[in-house]
Amino acid sequence: MDSSLNESFIRTGYVFDLYDGDTVYYHTDLGYDVWATFLTGRLLDIQAAEIRPLVTREEGKRAKQGLSDMMEEYALNRHMAKRQFGWEFRIRSLPTDSKWIDDAQVMKKGKFGRWLIQLLGADDHGQPVNLNDLMVQRGLAQPYK
């Protein structure tokens, strides 16, 4: 794990929709009964095929479906009959690298204004699963730095 991904940047969140194989829409618990809602997250360190251009549309749909299937398989609330807010995950964000802002307090966004995140779920044995890494391992996305 990258040491710049401070554990204080892990929060409980609920993914309620997907745009494609590397962009999700989610809500996250900031603590003290404060929630950030309707956020857009870009899965950190991966690049999935885009859905919009006709050239990559089918591959993009496959990546999106693959991420959806993984969410169903590894969500922390997958065994609940009703998921009121969406699929539950631990969401790790990337701290900012601004020299003007204390990175212990501010999360980082990408160039299109999406929060840079990792989705962390668990398997049936309670072992953590990083969905970003799994997308690459299953051939649904490429590593991106």
C-alpha positions as CSV (number, residue, x, y, z in Angstrom):
1,M,0.0,0.0,0.0
2,D,1.2,3.5,-0.8
3,S,2.3,5.2,2.3
4,S,0.7,8.5,1.2
5,L,-2.7,6.8,1.6
6,N,-3.1,7.7,5.3
7,E,-5.5,5.4,7.2
8,S,-7.3,8.6,8.5
9,F,-8.6,8.9,4.9
10,I,-10.7,5.8,5.1
11,R,-14.4,6.3,5.6
12,T,-17.5,4.2,5.3
13,G,-19.4,4.9,2.1
14,Y,-22.2,3.7,-0.1
15,V,-21.8,3.4,-3.8
16,F,-25.3,4.0,-5.3
17,D,-24.4,4.1,-9.0
18,L,-21.7,3.6,-11.6
19,Y,-20.8,5.7,-14.6
20,D,-18.3,3.3,-16.1
21,G,-15.6,0.8,-14.9
22,D,-13.6,3.4,-13.0
23,T,-16.1,6.1,-12.0
24,V,-18.7,5.7,-9.2
25,Y,-21.3,7.8,-7.4
26,Y,-21.3,7.5,-3.7
27,H,-22.2,8.9,-0.2
28,T,-19.6,8.9,2.6
29,D,-19.7,9.2,6.4
30,L,-17.5,12.1,7.5
31,G,-18.2,11.3,11.2
32,Y,-20.3,13.0,13.9
33,D,-23.5,12.3,11.8
34,V,-22.2,14.4,8.9
35,W,-22.4,12.9,5.4
36,A,-21.1,14.0,2.1
37,T,-23.7,13.0,-0.5
38,F,-23.8,12.5,-4.2
39,L,-20.0,12.5,-4.7
40,T,-18.3,11.3,-7.8
41,G,-15.2,9.1,-7.3
42,R,-12.5,8.1,-9.8
43,L,-10.9,4.7,-8.9
44,L,-7.3,5.5,-8.1
45,D,-4.5,4.0,-10.2
46,I,-6.6,2.2,-12.8
47,Q,-7.9,3.1,-16.3
48,A,-10.9,1.2,-17.6
49,A,-12.2,1.5,-21.2
50,E,-14.6,4.4,-21.8
51,I,-18.3,3.9,-22.6
52,R,-18.8,7.1,-24.7
53,P,-16.6,6.6,-27.8
54,L,-18.0,3.9,-30.1
55,V,-14.5,2.4,-30.5
56,T,-14.4,1.3,-26.8
57,R,-18.1,1.1,-25.9
58,E,-18.3,-2.7,-25.7
59,E,-15.1,-3.0,-23.7
60,G,-16.4,-0.1,-21.5
61,K,-19.7,-1.9,-20.9
62,R,-17.8,-5.1,-19.9
63,A,-15.6,-3.2,-17.4
64,K,-18.7,-1.5,-15.9
65,Q,-20.5,-4.8,-15.6
66,G,-17.4,-6.4,-14.1
67,L,-17.2,-3.7,-11.5
68,S,-20.9,-4.0,-10.7
69,D,-20.5,-7.8,-10.3
70,M,-17.5,-7.3,-8.0
71,M,-19.4,-4.8,-5.9
72,E,-22.2,-7.3,-5.5
73,E,-19.6,-10.0,-4.5
74,Y,-17.5,-7.9,-2.1
75,A,-19.8,-5.2,-0.6
76,L,-19.8,-5.2,3.2
77,N,-23.6,-5.2,3.1
78,R,-24.0,-7.8,0.4
79,H,-25.9,-10.3,2.7
80,M,-28.6,-7.7,3.6
81,A,-31.9,-8.1,1.9
82,K,-32.3,-4.3,1.6
83,R,-29.5,-1.9,0.8
84,Q,-31.2,1.5,1.5
85,F,-28.2,3.7,0.5
86,G,-26.3,1.4,-1.9
87,W,-23.4,-1.0,-1.7
88,E,-21.4,-0.4,1.5
89,F,-17.6,-0.1,1.2
90,R,-14.7,1.4,3.0
91,I,-13.6,4.2,0.8
92,R,-10.0,5.4,0.9
93,S,-9.3,8.8,-0.6
94,L,-6.0,10.3,-1.6
95,P,-4.7,13.2,0.5
96,T,-3.8,16.4,-1.4
97,D,-0.1,17.1,-2.2
98,S,-0.5,20.9,-2.1
99,K,2.3,22.7,-0.3
100,W,-0.2,25.3,0.8
101,I,-2.6,23.0,2.5
102,D,-2.0,20.6,5.4
103,D,-2.6,17.2,3.7
104,A,-3.8,15.7,7.0
105,Q,-7.1,17.6,6.5
106,V,-7.9,17.8,2.8
107,M,-8.6,15.1,0.3
108,K,-7.5,15.2,-3.3
109,K,-9.5,15.5,-6.5
110,G,-8.5,14.6,-10.1
111,K,-8.4,16.9,-13.1
112,F,-12.1,16.4,-13.8
113,G,-13.2,17.2,-10.2
114,R,-13.7,13.6,-9.1
115,W,-12.4,12.4,-5.7
116,L,-9.6,9.9,-6.1
117,I,-10.6,6.8,-4.2
118,Q,-10.0,3.1,-3.6
119,L,-13.0,0.8,-2.9
120,L,-12.3,-1.6,-0.1
121,G,-14.7,-4.5,0.5
122,A,-14.3,-8.0,2.1
123,D,-14.6,-11.6,0.9
124,D,-16.7,-14.2,2.7
125,H,-13.9,-14.9,5.2
126,G,-13.6,-11.2,6.2
127,Q,-10.4,-10.7,4.3
128,P,-10.1,-7.2,2.8
129,V,-10.5,-6.9,-1.0
130,N,-9.3,-3.8,-3.0
131,L,-11.6,-3.5,-5.9
132,N,-9.2,-1.2,-7.8
133,D,-6.6,-3.9,-7.8
134,L,-9.1,-6.6,-8.6
135,M,-10.2,-4.7,-11.7
136,V,-6.7,-4.9,-13.1
137,Q,-6.2,-8.6,-12.0
138,R,-9.4,-9.6,-13.8
139,G,-8.3,-7.8,-17.0
140,L,-11.1,-5.2,-16.8
141,A,-8.8,-2.2,-16.4
142,Q,-5.2,-1.2,-16.9
143,P,-2.8,0.2,-14.2
144,Y,-2.7,4.0,-14.4
145,K,-0.2,6.2,-12.7
